[in-house]
Amino acid sequence: MEFDIGRARSTTVRDRIRHVAIEILERHPEGVRYSELVRMIMEADPTFNLHTVSGYIADPEQTFPGTVYRPSRGVFRLVAFQSPQESAEGHGAAPAEMDGDRAVELEPALDADWVQIGLTAAAILAAMLLVGLATGYLVWAGMGA
């Protein structure tokens, strides 16, 4: 597979990665999985550092604002190929988390009670730490009293 990376040679590495990624996605209207996109970018220009490529394209909303979206977990697709139904629903599927070997859809909103409990616990721990540091009652492991 040939990609025209010559015209992007004088730009930054990130610009070149973005350019190659968009060219690849233009040739795949169905979308490309993250790992395949990384592999194709590396094949297009082996001078790229693998970690730079994978880290840079991991967040398409930041790297390709308004150009690339995720129709489902791990799949990148150009907004130009987005269906009207996907546009009406937002940019794609709801986020999912892994539960064993299968993906489980997350609740659309956080439970406010759990957020409040978490914040309260964090505040109590922070206060205890500050009081311990200020009064000298905090004893570090192995340092004795």
C-alpha positions in Angstrom: 0.0 0.0 0.0 1.5 3.3 -1.1 0.9 6.6 0.7 1.9 10.1 -0.3 4.0 11.1 2.6 6.5 13.2 0.6 4.4 16.4 0.7 4.4 16.2 4.5 8.1 15.8 4.9 8.9 19.4 6.0 6.2 19.4 8.8 6.5 18.0 12.4 6.4 14.3 13.1 2.9 14.7 14.6 1.7 16.4 11.4 3.1 13.6 9.3 1.5 10.9 11.5 -1.9 12.8 11.3 -1.5 13.1 7.5 -0.8 9.4 7.0 -3.6 8.3 9.4 -6.1 10.4 7.5 -5.0 9.0 4.2 -5.4 5.5 5.5 -8.9 6.3 7.0 -9.9 7.8 3.6 -9.2 4.4 2.0 -11.3 2.5 4.6 -14.8 4.0 4.9 -15.8 1.2 7.2 -13.2 2.3 9.7 -10.0 0.8 11.0 -9.2 -0.8 14.3 -6.6 1.0 16.5 -4.0 -1.7 16.2 -4.4 -2.0 12.5 -4.1 1.8 12.1 -0.9 1.8 14.1 0.5 -1.0 11.9 -0.5 0.7 8.7 1.0 4.0 9.7 4.3 2.2 10.6 4.3 0.5 7.2 3.7 3.8 5.5 6.7 5.4 7.2 9.0 3.1 9.1 11.0 6.1 10.4 8.2 6.9 12.9 8.7 5.7 16.4 6.1 3.1 17.3 5.4 4.6 20.7 5.0 8.1 19.3 2.5 6.8 16.8 0.4 4.7 19.2 0.4 7.4 21.9 -0.4 10.2 19.5 -3.4 8.6 17.8 -4.9 7.0 21.0 -7.2 10.0 21.5 -8.9 10.8 18.2 -10.9 13.7 19.6 -7.7 15.5 20.5 -5.5 14.4 17.6 -8.1 14.8 14.9 -10.7 17.2 16.2 -13.9 17.1 14.1 -12.3 14.7 11.6 -12.2 11.3 13.2 -14.5 9.6 15.6 -15.0 6.2 17.2 -18.1 4.4 16.0 -17.4 1.6 18.4 -14.7 0.7 20.9 -11.2 0.6 19.2 -12.4 1.6 15.8 -11.4 4.9 14.1 -13.5 6.3 11.2 -13.6 9.6 9.3 -16.6 11.8 10.2 -17.2 12.2 6.5 -18.3 8.5 6.5 -20.6 8.9 9.5 -24.2 7.9 8.9 -27.0 10.3 9.7 -28.2 8.0 12.5 -24.8 8.1 14.1 -24.7 11.9 13.8 -28.1 12.2 15.5 -27.0 9.9 18.4 -23.6 11.6 19.0 -20.3 10.3 17.7 -20.9 6.6 18.2 -21.4 3.8 20.7 -21.5 4.4 24.5 -18.2 3.7 26.3 -17.8 0.1 27.4 -15.6 -1.6 30.0 -14.3 -5.1 30.0 -16.0 -7.7 32.3 -14.1 -10.9 31.8 -14.2 -11.8 28.2 -17.1 -9.5 27.2 -17.7 -5.8 27.0 -20.3 -4.3 29.3 -22.0 -1.0 28.4 -21.5 1.7 31.1 -24.3 3.7 32.6 -24.8 6.9 30.7 -24.5 9.1 33.9 -22.6 8.6 37.1 -24.4 7.9 40.3 -24.3 11.1 42.3 -24.4 9.2 45.7 -21.2 7.2 44.9 -19.5 10.4 43.7 -20.4 12.1 46.9 -19.2 9.2 49.1 -15.9 9.1 47.1 -15.3 12.8 47.5 -16.1 12.7 51.2 -13.7 9.8 51.8 -11.0 11.6 49.9 -11.5 14.7 51.9 -11.3 12.8 55.2 -8.1 11.1 54.2 -6.5 14.3 53.1 -7.5 16.0 56.3 -6.1 13.1 58.4 -2.8 13.2 56.4 -2.5 17.0 56.9 -3.2 16.7 60.7 -0.7 13.9 61.0 2.0 15.8 59.2 1.3 19.0 61.1 1.3 17.4 64.6 4.1 15.0 64.0 1.9 12.0 64.8 2.4 10.6 61.3 5.1 7.8 61.6 6.5 6.5 58.4 7.2 2.8 58.1 10.7 1.9 59.3 11.4 5.3 60.8 10.1 4.7 64.3 8.5 7.1 66.7 
